[in-house]
Amino acid sequence: MKKKLPVLSKPTPASAQRELAVTPVARGAKPEFPTRKGMAKQVGLIGGALIATGGVASADMAKPAPPPPQAQKQMPPADKAPNAPAAELTEGSIDGQPLAKKAPAFKIYRDGGGIGPAEDMWNMEEVEAFINWTMAKEGKLNLKTNYAFEYEGQKLQLDAYDPDKNVGYEYVDKLDWDGREQFSKEVRGKLDKWMKAKKAAILFIEIKKNPDTATLKGKVLKFLQAVKKAPPAAGKLQ
């Protein structure tokens, strides 16, 4: 025998139930909780911002930093004369180049032994470089090397000469046959004459044995002291 279920009364509509009343949402208003579309949009914006931030940071890192103010090229003062001699050249120079901080060195070495016995040898260019530096440094001279000197019909090829101060020198030793032939006794007499007349001061250095820095420097200093007491007239020889 089937049992009948109890019949309930007609249900009350939801609109009539106060506890289920819903506040109407205005058109265009945002919902109280994020929708799936809104969450996806926020995630996209955040990701794009991170990518953009990373791109800006990478661009900033790749861009070279500007040089510090002190590293920028400084313009010379406007009142400085463009043709004024450099300070280092007024302290002496060789062929227009400033002097090195230290004098160049030369060395004596043993060579030979093929036909005859070995003997002491040296490089004349290195010896002359030492004399050039010493004369330019101690005398504040602007020397020109291998200078073609000519005065009173006499032509000489000097090792170095300052044509503005009319001071120079010639060095000869056992390896310099041409120099010894050029500077004969007569020519050396003219050098003494020109120096006494304050026309030109030319030091003749002759080393018969091995050259050494102490001897060469001593000869140069003694010569420059004499030049200082009676300097030749500056400028072109008359």
LOTI-293510 format. One record per residue (C-alpha): x, y, z; residue in three letters. Coordinates in nm, 3 decimals, always signed. Example, Ala and Ser with C-alpha at 12.3 -4.5 7.8 and 13.67 -1.06 7.14 Angstrom:
REM LOTI-293510
+1.230|-0.450|+0.780|ALA $
+1.367|-0.106|+0.714|SER $
END
This chain:
REM LOTI-293510
+0.000|+0.000|+0.000|MET $
+0.151|+0.333|-0.110|LYS $
+0.193|+0.609|+0.142|LYS $
+0.102|+0.963|+0.044|LYS $
+0.349|+1.234|+0.111|LEU $
+0.222|+1.527|+0.304|PRO $
+0.118|+1.819|+0.083|VAL $
+0.286|+2.148|+0.171|LEU $
+0.125|+2.476|+0.130|SER $
+0.208|+2.696|-0.172|LYS $
+0.564|+2.834|-0.134|PRO $
+0.619|+3.203|-0.074|THR $
+0.782|+3.381|-0.370|PRO $
+1.144|+3.496|-0.317|ALA $
+1.052|+3.852|-0.390|SER $
+0.816|+3.844|-0.096|ALA $
+1.077|+3.717|+0.142|GLN $
+1.251|+4.018|+0.312|ARG $
+1.559|+3.825|+0.417|GLU $
+1.628|+3.737|+0.054|LEU $
+1.584|+4.087|-0.078|ALA $
+1.870|+4.193|-0.319|VAL $
+1.987|+4.547|-0.358|THR $
+1.961|+4.638|-0.724|PRO $
+2.290|+4.702|-0.900|VAL $
+2.316|+5.028|-1.089|ALA $
+2.404|+5.002|-1.456|ARG $
+2.778|+5.033|-1.511|GLY $
+2.867|+4.979|-1.144|ALA $
+3.154|+4.746|-1.058|LYS $
+3.072|+4.419|-0.884|PRO $
+3.172|+4.373|-0.521|GLU $
+3.396|+4.078|-0.605|PHE $
+3.640|+4.040|-0.901|PRO $
+3.519|+3.857|-1.204|THR $
+3.730|+3.609|-1.400|ARG $
+3.769|+3.859|-1.683|LYS $
+3.872|+4.133|-1.442|GLY $
+4.125|+3.906|-1.270|MET $
+4.275|+3.812|-1.608|ALA $
+4.299|+4.177|-1.701|LYS $
+4.474|+4.266|-1.373|GLN $
+4.720|+3.981|-1.419|VAL $
+4.794|+4.105|-1.771|GLY $
+4.852|+4.461|-1.651|LEU $
+5.083|+4.348|-1.373|ILE $
+5.281|+4.125|-1.607|GLY $
+5.307|+4.401|-1.865|GLY $
+5.428|+4.645|-1.600|ALA $
+5.695|+4.399|-1.491|LEU $
+5.808|+4.348|-1.849|ILE $
+5.812|+4.722|-1.913|ALA $
+6.005|+4.781|-1.592|THR $
+6.257|+4.514|-1.689|GLY $
+6.294|+4.669|-2.034|GLY $
+6.358|+5.015|-1.891|VAL $
+6.609|+4.875|-1.644|ALA $
+6.786|+4.684|-1.922|SER $
+6.796|+4.996|-2.136|ALA $
+6.936|+5.198|-1.847|ASP $
+7.204|+4.934|-1.782|MET $
+7.300|+4.919|-2.151|ALA $
+7.324|+5.296|-2.179|LYS $
+7.683|+5.410|-2.093|PRO $
+7.716|+5.633|-1.794|ALA $
+7.814|+5.993|-1.871|PRO $
+8.177|+6.080|-1.792|PRO $
+8.244|+6.254|-1.462|PRO $
+8.282|+6.631|-1.484|PRO $
+8.657|+6.616|-1.412|GLN $
+8.713|+6.372|-1.701|ALA $
+8.563|+6.606|-1.958|GLN $
+8.807|+6.788|-2.183|LYS $
+8.898|+7.123|-2.044|GLN $
+8.935|+7.412|-2.279|MET $
+9.256|+7.616|-2.250|PRO $
+9.220|+7.965|-2.105|PRO $
+9.128|+8.225|-2.364|ALA $
+9.409|+8.460|-2.262|ASP $
+9.683|+8.205|-2.338|LYS $
+9.875|+8.282|-2.654|ALA $
+9.836|+7.999|-2.912|PRO $
+10.202|+8.012|-3.012|ASN $
+10.344|+8.032|-2.660|ALA $
+10.622|+7.773|-2.604|PRO $
+10.534|+7.483|-2.380|ALA $
+10.675|+7.500|-2.028|ALA $
+10.866|+7.174|-2.070|GLU $
+11.045|+7.310|-2.380|LEU $
+11.174|+7.615|-2.194|THR $
+11.361|+7.372|-1.968|GLU $
+11.543|+7.227|-2.266|GLY $
+11.455|+7.010|-2.563|SER $
+11.607|+6.791|-2.833|ILE $
+11.473|+6.828|-3.187|ASP $
+11.160|+6.993|-3.051|GLY $
+11.082|+6.712|-2.805|GLN $
+11.071|+6.756|-2.426|PRO $
+11.350|+6.595|-2.229|LEU $
+11.304|+6.260|-2.064|ALA $
+11.306|+6.252|-1.686|LYS $
+11.630|+6.053|-1.679|LYS $
+11.941|+6.077|-1.889|ALA $
+11.976|+5.798|-2.148|PRO $
+12.237|+5.537|-2.063|ALA $
+12.510|+5.372|-2.266|PHE $
+12.723|+5.070|-2.191|LYS $
+13.071|+4.943|-2.268|ILE $
+13.100|+4.586|-2.394|TYR $
+13.370|+4.355|-2.524|ARG $
+13.365|+4.270|-2.892|ASP $
+13.599|+4.143|-3.163|GLY $
+13.836|+3.850|-3.139|GLY $
+13.797|+3.747|-3.502|GLY $
+14.119|+3.877|-3.655|ILE $
+14.250|+4.066|-3.355|GLY $
+14.190|+4.050|-2.981|PRO $
+13.860|+4.157|-2.827|ALA $
+13.838|+4.520|-2.722|GLU $
+13.600|+4.758|-2.548|ASP $
+13.323|+4.891|-2.773|MET $
+13.018|+5.119|-2.739|TRP $
+12.741|+5.272|-2.943|ASN $
+12.831|+5.629|-3.041|MET $
+12.466|+5.725|-3.087|GLU $
+12.394|+5.628|-2.727|GLU $
+12.691|+5.834|-2.605|VAL $
+12.576|+6.136|-2.806|GLU $
+12.221|+6.093|-2.673|ALA $
+12.361|+6.119|-2.319|PHE $
+12.555|+6.437|-2.408|ILE $
+12.251|+6.587|-2.583|ASN $
+12.035|+6.532|-2.276|TRP $
+12.300|+6.665|-2.035|THR $
+12.367|+6.982|-2.237|MET $
+11.998|+7.056|-2.296|ALA $
+11.910|+6.988|-1.932|LYS $
+12.195|+7.178|-1.766|GLU $
+12.204|+7.465|-2.016|GLY $
+11.829|+7.488|-2.086|LYS $
+11.907|+7.457|-2.455|LEU $
+11.677|+7.368|-2.742|ASN $
+11.920|+7.155|-2.939|LEU $
+11.893|+7.045|-3.299|LYS $
+12.094|+6.732|-3.374|THR $
+12.315|+6.684|-3.681|ASN $
+12.316|+7.057|-3.732|TYR $
+12.474|+7.208|-4.044|ALA $
+12.672|+7.502|-3.903|PHE $
+12.825|+7.770|-4.127|GLU $
+13.007|+8.087|-4.025|TYR $
+13.289|+8.292|-4.176|GLU $
+13.324|+8.048|-4.464|GLY $
+13.360|+7.748|-4.229|GLN $
+13.110|+7.463|-4.268|LYS $
+13.076|+7.210|-3.988|LEU $
+12.840|+6.923|-3.918|GLN $
+12.781|+6.952|-3.543|LEU $
+12.636|+6.677|-3.326|ASP $
+12.392|+6.929|-3.173|ALA $
+12.341|+7.307|-3.173|TYR $
+12.098|+7.567|-3.041|ASP $
+12.074|+7.829|-3.320|PRO $
+11.893|+8.078|-3.096|ASP $
+12.156|+8.079|-2.820|LYS $
+12.444|+7.979|-3.052|ASN $
+12.562|+7.701|-2.824|VAL $
+12.646|+7.348|-2.934|GLY $
+12.904|+7.069|-2.932|TYR $
+13.091|+6.803|-3.129|GLU $
+13.197|+6.468|-2.983|TYR $
+13.472|+6.243|-3.122|VAL $
+13.640|+5.925|-2.999|ASP $
+13.838|+5.637|-3.147|LYS $
+13.531|+5.516|-3.337|LEU $
+13.465|+5.854|-3.504|ASP $
+13.721|+5.887|-3.780|TRP $
+13.524|+6.145|-3.978|ASP $
+13.481|+6.373|-3.677|GLY $
+13.851|+6.383|-3.600|ARG $
+13.936|+6.470|-3.961|GLU $
+13.673|+6.747|-3.976|GLN $
+13.785|+6.915|-3.652|PHE $
+14.146|+6.978|-3.728|SER $
+14.374|+7.193|-3.517|LYS $
+14.290|+7.491|-3.736|GLU $
+13.916|+7.444|-3.695|VAL $
+13.944|+7.409|-3.318|ARG $
+14.135|+7.736|-3.318|GLY $
+13.834|+7.902|-3.484|LYS $
+13.605|+7.758|-3.217|LEU $
+13.815|+7.926|-2.947|ASP $
+13.815|+8.252|-3.143|LYS $
+13.436|+8.255|-3.185|TRP $
+13.378|+8.183|-2.818|MET $
+13.610|+8.464|-2.704|LYS $
+13.435|+8.702|-2.945|ALA $
+13.096|+8.591|-2.804|LYS $
+12.981|+8.477|-3.145|LYS $
+12.929|+8.105|-3.092|ALA $
+13.014|+7.863|-2.812|ALA $
+13.090|+7.517|-2.948|ILE $
+13.231|+7.251|-2.717|LEU $
+13.474|+7.005|-2.871|PHE $
+13.483|+6.679|-2.674|ILE $
+13.753|+6.429|-2.759|GLU $
+13.768|+6.096|-2.572|ILE $
+14.077|+5.889|-2.645|LYS $
+13.986|+5.598|-2.420|LYS $
+13.649|+5.465|-2.311|ASN $
+13.370|+5.723|-2.259|PRO $
+13.201|+5.735|-1.921|ASP $
+12.913|+5.943|-1.788|THR $
+13.111|+6.115|-1.511|ALA $
+13.382|+6.243|-1.747|THR $
+13.137|+6.358|-2.012|LEU $
+12.911|+6.535|-1.765|LYS $
+13.212|+6.707|-1.606|GLY $
+13.324|+6.844|-1.943|LYS $
+12.973|+6.968|-2.024|VAL $
+12.926|+7.142|-1.689|LEU $
+13.266|+7.312|-1.708|LYS $
+13.185|+7.437|-2.058|PHE $
+12.841|+7.566|-1.959|LEU $
+12.989|+7.759|-1.665|GLN $
+13.219|+7.940|-1.908|ALA $
+12.925|+8.009|-2.140|VAL $
+12.725|+8.152|-1.852|LYS $
+13.002|+8.400|-1.772|LYS $
+13.040|+8.510|-2.135|ALA $
+12.730|+8.404|-2.333|PRO $
+12.737|+8.449|-2.711|PRO $
+12.499|+8.697|-2.872|ALA $
+12.156|+8.543|-2.929|ALA $
+12.005|+8.513|-3.272|GLY $
+12.151|+8.473|-3.617|LYS $
+12.527|+8.500|-3.638|LEU $
+12.646|+8.829|-3.782|GLN $
END
